[in-house]
Amino acid sequence: MELTDAITRGVAKLSGIRLSDEETAAMTRDLGRVVGYFDLLNELDTRGVEPRAHVLQRVNRWREDAVEPSADRDELIANAPSRHDGYVAAPKTFEGGGSS
């Protein structure tokens, strides 16, 4: 694919970038090198190579779910510095509005 200044200007417009004529020429040259590199990669024989979503071999390490006893609610509430009707009471963070 031959990259032209018009294509570079179109990409710049889509990206919200303003380029001067000199910047457009330089960007066209740089993008042309990138596209040329992909053309070089297309010459490789990739038959039998599975597509990958990531370059690293990633495996999720899942643990088995196990039901375990949780902490006693009354013991936890007893540790709170302030309690009200069996709940942890927190100080107001701002005045006005809401109900208390």
MDTraj code that builds the backbone (N, CA, C; nanometers):
import mdtraj as md
import numpy as np

residues = "MET GLU LEU THR ASP ALA ILE THR ARG GLY VAL ALA LYS LEU SER GLY ILE ARG LEU SER ASP GLU GLU THR ALA ALA MET THR ARG ASP LEU GLY ARG VAL VAL GLY TYR PHE ASP LEU LEU ASN GLU LEU ASP THR ARG GLY VAL GLU PRO ARG ALA HIS VAL LEU GLN ARG VAL ASN ARG TRP ARG GLU ASP ALA VAL GLU PRO SER ALA ASP ARG ASP GLU LEU ILE ALA ASN ALA PRO SER ARG HIS ASP GLY TYR VAL ALA ALA PRO LYS THR PHE GLU GLY GLY GLY SER SER".split()
xyz = np.array([
    [0.0850, -0.1180, 0.0000],
    [0.0000, 0.0000, 0.0000],
    [0.0888, 0.1233, 0.0000],
    [0.0645, 0.2107, -0.0913],
    [0.1406, 0.3349, -0.1011],
    [0.0752, 0.4407, -0.0122],
    [0.1502, 0.4905, 0.0831],
    [0.0992, 0.5935, 0.1719],
    [0.1203, 0.7296, 0.1073],
    [0.0160, 0.8104, 0.1090],
    [0.0250, 0.9437, 0.0497],
    [0.0017, 1.0490, 0.1571],
    [0.0357, 1.1735, 0.1228],
    [0.0095, 1.2842, 0.2155],
    [-0.1397, 1.2960, 0.2451],
    [-0.2232, 1.2656, 0.1473],
    [-0.3685, 1.2749, 0.1682],
    [-0.4144, 1.1734, 0.2735],
    [-0.3593, 1.0533, 0.2687],
    [-0.3948, 0.9521, 0.3695],
    [-0.3464, 0.9969, 0.5072],
    [-0.2245, 1.0503, 0.5136],
    [-0.1706, 1.0986, 0.6406],
    [-0.2557, 1.2124, 0.6955],
    [-0.2979, 1.3035, 0.6105],
    [-0.3854, 1.4131, 0.6569],
    [-0.5183, 1.3583, 0.7088],
    [-0.5707, 1.2556, 0.6428],
    [-0.6955, 1.1940, 0.6879],
    [-0.6810, 1.1292, 0.8245],
    [-0.5697, 1.0592, 0.8451],
    [-0.5439, 0.9976, 0.9755],
    [-0.5262, 1.1057, 1.0812],
    [-0.4557, 1.2121, 1.0472],
    [-0.4355, 1.3223, 1.1416],
    [-0.5690, 1.3870, 1.1784],
    [-0.6562, 1.4041, 1.0798],
    [-0.7871, 1.4641, 1.1069],
    [-0.8689, 1.3749, 1.1993],
    [-0.8688, 1.2440, 1.1742],
    [-0.9407, 1.1504, 1.2609],
    [-0.8845, 1.1500, 1.4022],
    [-0.7542, 1.1772, 1.4145],
    [-0.6881, 1.1781, 1.5446],
    [-0.6989, 1.3132, 1.6137],
    [-0.7518, 1.4124, 1.5440],
    [-0.7623, 1.5461, 1.6015],
    [-0.6277, 1.6158, 1.6112],
    [-0.5379, 1.5860, 1.5161],
    [-0.4038, 1.6437, 1.5165],
    [-0.3885, 1.7343, 1.3952],
    [-0.3338, 1.8520, 1.4182],
    [-0.3028, 1.9419, 1.3067],
    [-0.1555, 1.9260, 1.2713],
    [-0.1276, 1.9066, 1.1433],
    [0.0094, 1.8902, 1.0976],
    [0.0426, 1.9961, 0.9935],
    [0.1628, 2.0523, 1.0050],
    [0.2109, 2.1427, 0.9007],
    [0.2493, 2.0587, 0.7801],
    [0.2812, 2.1235, 0.6688],
    [0.3220, 2.0502, 0.5488],
    [0.4476, 1.9681, 0.5756],
    [0.5427, 2.0261, 0.6524],
    [0.6659, 1.9542, 0.6839],
    [0.6362, 1.8335, 0.7734],
    [0.5480, 1.8529, 0.8729],
    [0.5115, 1.7431, 0.9617],
    [0.4357, 1.6338, 0.8862],
    [0.3512, 1.6748, 0.7918],
    [0.2776, 1.5774, 0.7117],
    [0.3737, 1.4911, 0.6312],
    [0.4747, 1.5541, 0.5702],
    [0.5729, 1.4794, 0.4910],
    [0.6505, 1.3821, 0.5799],
    [0.6917, 1.4285, 0.6987],
    [0.7672, 1.3424, 0.7904],
    [0.6804, 1.2274, 0.8413],
    [0.5549, 1.2584, 0.8736],
    [0.4646, 1.1555, 0.9239],
    [0.4328, 1.0528, 0.8155],
    [0.4167, 1.0989, 0.6918],
    [0.3926, 1.0072, 0.5801],
    [0.5096, 0.9116, 0.5648],
    [0.6302, 0.9642, 0.5762],
    [0.7510, 0.8821, 0.5659],
    [0.7552, 0.7801, 0.6808],
    [0.7281, 0.8257, 0.8045],
    [0.7326, 0.7357, 0.9208],
    [0.6242, 0.6286, 0.9134],
    [0.5028, 0.6691, 0.8800],
    [0.3937, 0.5715, 0.8680],
    [0.4213, 0.4731, 0.7549],
    [0.4840, 0.5208, 0.6496],
    [0.5212, 0.4331, 0.5388],
    [0.6171, 0.3242, 0.5842],
    [0.7095, 0.3592, 0.6748],
    [0.8015, 0.2588, 0.7287],
    [0.7264, 0.1547, 0.8110],
    [0.6297, 0.1982, 0.8900],
    [0.5513, 0.1054, 0.9719],
    [0.4726, 0.0100, 0.8816],
    [0.4053, 0.0649, 0.7814],
    [0.3287, -0.0186, 0.6881],
    [0.4223, -0.1128, 0.6143],
    [0.5404, -0.0653, 0.5779],
    [0.6388, -0.1498, 0.5108],
    [0.6836, -0.2650, 0.5990],
    [0.6937, -0.2402, 0.7291],
    [0.7318, -0.3471, 0.8211],
    [0.6226, -0.4531, 0.8252],
    [0.4960, -0.4130, 0.8257],
    [0.3879, -0.5108, 0.8237],
    [0.3885, -0.5898, 0.6928],
    [0.4218, -0.5240, 0.5835],
    [0.4342, -0.5968, 0.4570],
    [0.5437, -0.7020, 0.4673],
    [0.6534, -0.6694, 0.5349],
    [0.7614, -0.7638, 0.5552],
    [0.7135, -0.8824, 0.6391],
    [0.6355, -0.8562, 0.7433],
    [0.5821, -0.9640, 0.8265],
    [0.4860, -1.0531, 0.7482],
    [0.4149, -0.9953, 0.6516],
    [0.3221, -1.0745, 0.5704],
    [0.3948, -1.1771, 0.4833],
    [0.5241, -1.1608, 0.4644],
    [0.6009, -1.2565, 0.3849],
    [0.6331, -1.3841, 0.4633],
    [0.6154, -1.3811, 0.5943],
    [0.6463, -1.4978, 0.6766],
    [0.5424, -1.6073, 0.6564],
    [0.5879, -1.7315, 0.6622],
    [0.4985, -1.8460, 0.6513],
    [0.4386, -1.8726, 0.7899],
    [0.3115, -1.8427, 0.8054],
    [0.2458, -1.8588, 0.9350],
    [0.1447, -1.9729, 0.9339],
    [0.1526, -2.0589, 0.8331],
    [0.0628, -2.1747, 0.8318],
    [0.0926, -2.2606, 0.9537],
    [-0.0125, -2.3048, 1.0201],
    [0.0035, -2.3893, 1.1379],
    [0.0304, -2.3127, 1.2659],
    [0.0356, -2.1806, 1.2575],
    [0.0564, -2.0996, 1.3776],
    [-0.0798, -2.0510, 1.4255],
    [-0.1137, -2.0881, 1.5491],
    [-0.2428, -2.0482, 1.6046],
    [-0.2439, -1.8991, 1.6358],
    [-0.3542, -1.8296, 1.6041],
    [-0.3652, -1.6886, 1.6428],
    [-0.3631, -1.6769, 1.7952],
    [-0.3080, -1.5670, 1.8449],
    [-0.2970, -1.5473, 1.9890],
    [-0.3583, -1.4137, 2.0253],
    [-0.4161, -1.4079, 2.1421],
    [-0.4703, -1.2822, 2.1927],
    [-0.3639, -1.2059, 2.2709],
    [-0.2586, -1.2764, 2.3123],
    [-0.1526, -1.2143, 2.3917],
    [-0.0220, -1.2853, 2.3599],
    [0.0878, -1.2134, 2.3657],
    [0.2160, -1.2737, 2.3316],
    [0.2660, -1.3682, 2.4397],
    [0.2193, -1.3516, 2.5625],
    [0.2609, -1.4387, 2.6714],
    [0.1594, -1.5499, 2.6929],
    [0.2074, -1.6645, 2.7361],
    [0.1197, -1.7763, 2.7680],
    [0.0576, -1.7481, 2.9046],
    [-0.0661, -1.7049, 2.9057],
    [-0.1332, -1.6714, 3.0312],
    [-0.2362, -1.7782, 3.0642],
    [-0.2358, -1.8171, 3.1906],
    [-0.3319, -1.9157, 3.2377],
    [-0.3917, -1.8637, 3.3674],
    [-0.5242, -1.8633, 3.3754],
    [-0.5889, -1.8235, 3.4996],
    [-0.5677, -1.9318, 3.6041],
    [-0.5346, -1.8912, 3.7227],
    [-0.5162, -1.9840, 3.8333],
    [-0.6393, -1.9742, 3.9232],
    [-0.7331, -2.0619, 3.9004],
    [-0.8562, -2.0602, 3.9778],
    [-0.8429, -2.1521, 4.0976],
    [-0.9028, -2.1143, 4.2080],
    [-0.9071, -2.2018, 4.3241],
    [-1.0473, -2.2590, 4.3347],
    [-1.0586, -2.3719, 4.3991],
    [-1.1891, -2.4311, 4.4225],
    [-1.2650, -2.3465, 4.5240],
    [-1.3947, -2.3290, 4.5002],
    [-1.4772, -2.2598, 4.5984],
    [-1.4958, -2.3497, 4.7193],
    [-1.4810, -2.2914, 4.8353],
    [-1.5001, -2.3684, 4.9575],
    [-1.5774, -2.2817, 5.0563],
    [-1.6789, -2.3407, 5.1156],
    [-1.7562, -2.2701, 5.2172],
    [-1.6769, -2.2732, 5.3461],
    [-1.6515, -2.1549, 5.3995],
    [-1.5770, -2.1448, 5.5246],
    [-1.6557, -2.0575, 5.6205],
    [-1.6404, -2.0792, 5.7476],
    [-1.7129, -1.9959, 5.8439],
    [-1.6604, -1.8526, 5.8384],
    [-1.7505, -1.7584, 5.8519],
    [-1.7099, -1.6182, 5.8523],
    [-1.7023, -1.5686, 5.9962],
    [-1.6548, -1.4485, 6.0131],
    [-1.6421, -1.3907, 6.1464],
    [-1.7804, -1.3683, 6.2074],
    [-1.7857, -1.3746, 6.3385],
    [-1.9112, -1.3537, 6.4091],
    [-1.9479, -1.2051, 6.4036],
    [-2.0675, -1.1743, 6.3586],
    [-2.1119, -1.0362, 6.3410],
    [-2.1084, -0.9587, 6.4725],
    [-2.1564, -1.0182, 6.5791],
    [-2.1594, -0.9475, 6.7079],
    [-2.0186, -0.9149, 6.7565],
    [-1.9222, -1.0054, 6.7330],
    [-1.7837, -0.9770, 6.7712],
    [-1.7270, -0.8606, 6.6900],
    [-1.7596, -0.8572, 6.5616],
    [-1.7114, -0.7476, 6.4770],
    [-1.7705, -0.6138, 6.5200],
    [-1.9004, -0.6123, 6.5449],
    [-1.9665, -0.4883, 6.5876],
    [-1.9104, -0.4431, 6.7221],
    [-1.8760, -0.5363, 6.8091],
    [-1.8224, -0.5017, 6.9410],
    [-1.6910, -0.4262, 6.9292],
    [-1.6177, -0.4467, 6.8190],
    [-1.4893, -0.3778, 6.7990],
    [-1.5050, -0.2366, 6.7432],
    [-1.6236, -0.2003, 6.7007],
    [-1.6445, -0.0680, 6.6416],
    [-1.6384, 0.0388, 6.7514],
    [-1.5772, 0.1530, 6.7224],
    [-1.5684, 0.2580, 6.8244],
    [-1.7046, 0.3177, 6.8599],
    [-1.8001, 0.3102, 6.7663],
    [-1.9329, 0.3656, 6.7919],
    [-2.0364, 0.2749, 6.7261],
    [-2.1413, 0.2407, 6.8032],
    [-2.2444, 0.1493, 6.7536],
    [-2.3816, 0.2111, 6.7761],
    [-2.4780, 0.1700, 6.6898],
    [-2.6160, 0.2147, 6.7058],
    [-2.7084, 0.1064, 6.6504],
    [-2.7937, 0.0515, 6.7327],
    [-2.8908, -0.0513, 6.6942],
    [-2.8270, -0.1692, 6.6203],
    [-2.7103, -0.2136, 6.6650],
    [-2.6468, -0.3298, 6.6043],
    [-2.5679, -0.3008, 6.4776],
    [-2.5487, -0.1729, 6.4463],
    [-2.4711, -0.1339, 6.3285],
    [-2.3547, -0.0459, 6.3707],
    [-2.2531, -0.0367, 6.2860],
    [-2.1427, 0.0550, 6.3105],
    [-2.1929, 0.1947, 6.2801],
    [-2.1721, 0.2861, 6.3729],
    [-2.2144, 0.4249, 6.3537],
    [-2.0940, 0.5054, 6.3040],
    [-2.1139, 0.5782, 6.1974],
    [-2.0072, 0.6607, 6.1410],
    [-2.0433, 0.8074, 6.1595],
    [-1.9442, 0.8929, 6.1795],
    [-1.9749, 1.0356, 6.1960],
    [-2.0263, 1.0965, 6.0665],
    [-2.1045, 1.2025, 6.0788],
    [-2.1532, 1.2732, 5.9596],
    [-2.0351, 1.3335, 5.8859],
    [-2.0402, 1.3314, 5.7562],
    [-1.9321, 1.3911, 5.6776],
    [-1.9670, 1.5304, 5.6297],
    [-2.0972, 1.5650, 5.6282],
    [-2.1389, 1.6999, 5.5929],
    [-2.2740, 1.7272, 5.6552],
    [-2.3065, 1.8530, 5.6723],
    [-2.4307, 1.8943, 5.7357],
    [-2.5376, 1.9186, 5.6314],
    [-2.6625, 1.9073, 5.6723],
    [-2.7757, 1.9400, 5.5874],
    [-2.8209, 1.8219, 5.5051],
    [-2.9459, 1.8281, 5.4630],
    [-3.0039, 1.7250, 5.3779],
    [-3.0058, 1.5888, 5.4457],
    [-3.0816, 1.5007, 5.3913],
    [-3.0876, 1.3636, 5.4430],
    [-3.1589, 1.3543, 5.5749],
    [-3.1746, 1.2321, 5.6215],
    [-3.2368, 1.2116, 5.7493],
    [-3.1430, 1.1338, 5.8380],
    [-3.1593, 1.1506, 5.9678],
    [-3.0728, 1.0784, 6.0600],
    [-3.1522, 1.0190, 6.1730],
])
top = md.Topology()
chain = top.add_chain()
for i, resn in enumerate(residues, 1):
    res = top.add_residue(resn, chain, resSeq=i)
    for name in ("N", "CA", "C"):
        top.add_atom(name, md.element.get_by_symbol(name[0]), res)
traj = md.Trajectory(xyz[None], top)
